[in-house]
Amino acid sequence: MSKHSILGMVYMLQGFRALGEDIDPVLARFGIDLDNIDPGAEIDRGLEMRILTEAAMQIRDPLAGLKIGQHFALAGYGPFIMLLMTCDNAYQAVQEGIRYQDLTFLFSRISFEPGEKISALVLTPPPLPAAVRRVRIDGEVSGTIKLLRDMQTGIGTNFDAVAIEMPYPMPLEAAAYEAHFRCPVKFGFEQGRIWIPNAPLATRMPTGDPVAHRMYRAQCDALLQSRSQSADSMADRVRSHLGLFSDDFPSAAEVAVALGVSERTLRRQLDAEATSFRSLLDEVRADKARQLLGSGSVSVESVARQLGYAEPASFIRAFQRWTGTTPAAYRRSIVGAQGK
């Protein structure tokens, strides 16, 4: 997988902790000490997603994502933010932000949708487990709004959002979103959209500097190059992403979107590595099944449900195909080994 600045993860985890959420068991499981982490370090995007997914599953506050977005500090973006601030105008800054979005803290893909009087920053989130999807999306939309507001303070203009669309059903706390974003918020869309007026985008940046801009662009290009280098195979990347899910696994097309490739490319590369999407999905399900059965406290029926099977019989047949034995026999073998 490509790498990411570790700061985005640190900001979110610190935010969860500041809200009083108990994420210490997750931090301990991954060996993370937030108080001594190197802020200049980089982290594999797949590992970062696994850590944040597990942490988000512990969250009790339904508005945690909105609040977490406010912890993203402008200075944490490094040369990326300087690239934006040295642009000629706000519109160029938006375009550069999209071009170099892999240097942000987002997992969603961001694009620009022009309109006659207002235009939208469009956030397309990757497939995420249902239990964490809302908090992740809220954090990214809130963090993007925070970035826009911090930047407009520096350039002396106002391109506050005039409307926001969220890509999930309306929650019970919908009114809190309008209070937080200070604009109308609608729900139930396929993508997230932050609508901003066009006029302020023509504002010249008082910090514009073409010479410095070229320097920061070179630094951003170098960062992108270093972070994109990875020895992971496509199979490793697919396996890592599927590992985030339990009962509602994404399709090959959805995983391809999350990994930034076409479905055809994904399948072709997996074929070249002598495997397939179906085989990897079976492998991930088998690993999760063994972990659950090995705990000794989860029934076969519960394991079947957690892996997305409507009937235990279907799970039992699949487990036999994966391992050559039944779930009950596998559990007996584990219990017997532990008793020796």
N, C-alpha and C positions, 0 to 999 in steps of 0.2 A: 504494500500500500504506500501511497505518497505520504509525506510528513506534513505536520502542521505546527505552528508555534504553540507551545504548551500553555501560553497565557490565556487563551480562550477557555480552556478547560479549568484553569486555576480560577478565573473570574467566576465561572458558574459554580464551582464547588465552594468557593468562599461565600458566594451569595446564598447557596443552600444552607450553609452553616450559620450565616448571619441571620437567616430566617428561623433558626432554631430547629432545623431538620436534622435528624440523626443519620448522617452519612458515614460516621466513623467505621462501622463494619465493612462498608464498601472500600473505604480508603485502606483499611487494614488488609483486606483480601488482595488488593493490588499493590501493597507495599508503598503507599503514597503518604508522605509527610508534608502537608500543605505549608507548614511553617518553615520548612527547610528546602523546598523545591527550587531548582535553578530556573529563574524566570526567562533565561536565554535559551533554555533547552527546547528541543523539538520532539514531537511524539508522532508515532504512526497513527494515521487517521482512523484505522480500524480499531486499534486499541483505545484511542480516545473515545470513540463512539461507544464501545463496550462499557467503559468506566462511567460515562455520563448516562448511559441507558440504565445501568444498575442503580446509580445514584438517584435518577429521576423516579425510579420505581418506589423509592422510599418516601417520596414527597407527599405531604398531607394537604398543604395549602394549594387550592385550585388556581390561585393567582400567582403562584411562585414564579412562573416563567416571565410574567410581566415585570415583576420586581427584580429578577435576576438580570434582565437586560440592562438595568441601570448601573450595573457593576462593571460594564465594559468601559475601560478608560481609554481616552483618545490616544495617549502616549504609547499604549500597548501595541498599537498597530505598526510601530517602527517606521521604516522608510516608506511603507505604503501610504501612511497619512501625509507624509511630506510630499510624496508624489502628487497627491490630490491638492494639497494647499499651494503648490507651485504652478498649478494649471492657469491658463489665461482667464477662464471663466468657469462658472458653476456647471454649465452643461458639459464642458470638457472633463471636469472632475467626475461627473456621473459616468461618462463613457470610460474613463480610465479606471474608475472603481469596478466597473463590470469586467473590463479586460483583465484586471489583476485580482479578481475576486478570490482566487485561491490563496491569497495572502491575508484574507479576512478570517474571522472566527466562524464563518457560516459553513453549514453542511448543505443547506439548500443552494440551488443554483439561482443566480439573480440575472434578470434581463431588463430591458427598457422597452416600454410600450408607449409610443408617442401618441398624443391626442391633440385636438385643435387648440384647446385652452388649458387643459391639464393633461399630464402624462403620468404613467405608473412605473414604479419599480416593482417588478414581478418576482416573487420568491416561489420557486418550485421545490418543495421539500422532498427528500428521498423517502422511500418506503421505510416506515418506522413501526415498531411494536405499538399497538393501540394504547397500552398503558403509559407510554411516554411521549406520544406524538404531540399532544397539545402543549405540554410544558416546553418541549424543544422548539416548536413553532413560535410560541409566545416569546421565548427568550430571544430568538433570532429577529423577529419583527421588532420587538422592543429595543434590542441592541442596535438595529439599523436606524430606528428613529432617534436613538440616543446619539449615534454618530452624526446624523444630519443636523441635529440641534447643536451639537458641539461645534460642528463646522460653521454653521451659520453665525454663531457668536463671533467666530474669528474673522468672517468676511463681511459682517455688517449688513446682512440681508435676511429676509424671512421667507423660507420655503417650507414652512410647516405643512404637514400633511393635511389635506382637505377632506380626505375620506380614506378608510382602510377596509380591506376585504380579507377575511380569514378563511383558510381552507379546512374548516371542520364545522360541524353543526353548532348552532347557537347554544352556549352553556347557560346555566342558571345565573351566572355572575356577569351576564352581558353588559349591564349598566356600568360595571366597574371599568370595562375596556374604554368606553367613551370618556369617562372621567380621567383615565390614565393617559390616553392619547390626545385628548382635547379636540376630538373631531368625531363625526359619525363613524361607527364600525358596524359592518354587516358580516354575516356568517353564511357558511354553506357553499363556498366556492371551491373550485378544484385547485386553485393557486392562491397564494397570498398577494395582495396588491397594496402598495402605498401610493396613493394619488397625491401628486404635488403640482402646484401651479407652474405654467411654463415661463411666465414673465421673469421671475427671479433667476431662472437658469441662465439668462443672458448677462447677469451681474458679473462684472470683471472682478477678479480676485485681487485684493490689495497685496497679497503675498505672492502673486504670480512672478515667476522668475524662470525664463526659458533655459538658462544655463544650469541652474540648480535642478530644474525639472529633468533634464537629460541625465544628470548624475543620479538622481533618485530612480529614474527609470532603469538605468543600468544595474543599480543595486537590486531592484525588484525582479528584473530578469534573472539575475544570478541566484536570487533566493528561489524563484520558481524552478530553475534548473536543478538546484541541489535537492529540493524537496521532492521532485518528481522521480528521482533516481531510486529504484527499488528492485530488490532481488526476488520479491515475491512473485510467484506464478499467478496466473489468472485463477487457477483452482484455489490457491491460498486466499485470494481476495474474495472469491465467491463464498468459500467456506467460512471466512471470518464474518462476512455480512450476514449470512444465514444464521450464524450463531447468536445473533441479536434477538431472534424471534423464537416463539414457542408454538402456540396453537394456530397462528395465522401467518404461515410462511409466504413470502412474496414470490411472484412468478419470475421466470428468467428475464422477461422484459423489464420488470420493475427493478431487479437487481442490476441489470445493464444500465438503467438510468442512474442508479445510485453510484455506480462505478465509473460513470462518464464515458461509456462506450455504447455502440449499437448492439442490439440483441444478436445480430448476425456475427459481429466481431467476437462477442462473448462466446457464442457457441463454437465458432471456428477455432478460437484459441484453446478452448477446453478440449476440442477434438484433437488438436495438435499435441495436447498434454495427456492424451489417452484416457480422458474421462468425459463426463457429461454433467449437465446441470442436474438431471434426475439422480445420478449416482452420488453427487455431492450432497443433495438434499437428503437422500437416504442415509448417507454417512453422518450428517449432522443430527438427524432424528435418532439414529441408532446410538450416538454418543450421549444425547440427552436422555434417552430411555435408560441406558445403563447407569447414568448418574442418579436418576430418580429411583430406579429399582434398587440400586446399591444402598440408598439411604435407609431402606427397610421400613420406612414409616408411611409410604405412599402406596395405595392399592393399585393393582393393574388397571382397574377402571379409571382411576384418577390420572395415571400416566397416559393412558390412551387419550383422555380429554385434553390434557396439557399439550399433547403433540398434534392435536387437531383431528383426531379420529372420532367419528360419530358413534361407532360401535367398538367395544373391546375386541370382538372377534377379528375385525379388520386390522387392528394393531397387533394382535397376537400372530396373525399370518405374516404381517410385514416383519415383525421381530424375528420370526423363524427364518425368513428369507435373508435378513441381514446377518444373523449370528449362527444359524443352524440349530438353535435351541429355543425353547419357549420362555416367556418372561418369568413364569413360576420357577422353572428349572434353573434359570440364570440366577434368580434371587437366592434359591437354596444353595447354589454353588458359592455365592458370595458370603452368605451367612456361615456356611461350613468352613470356608477359608479363614474367616475372621475368628472362628471359635478355636482354631488350632493354635 
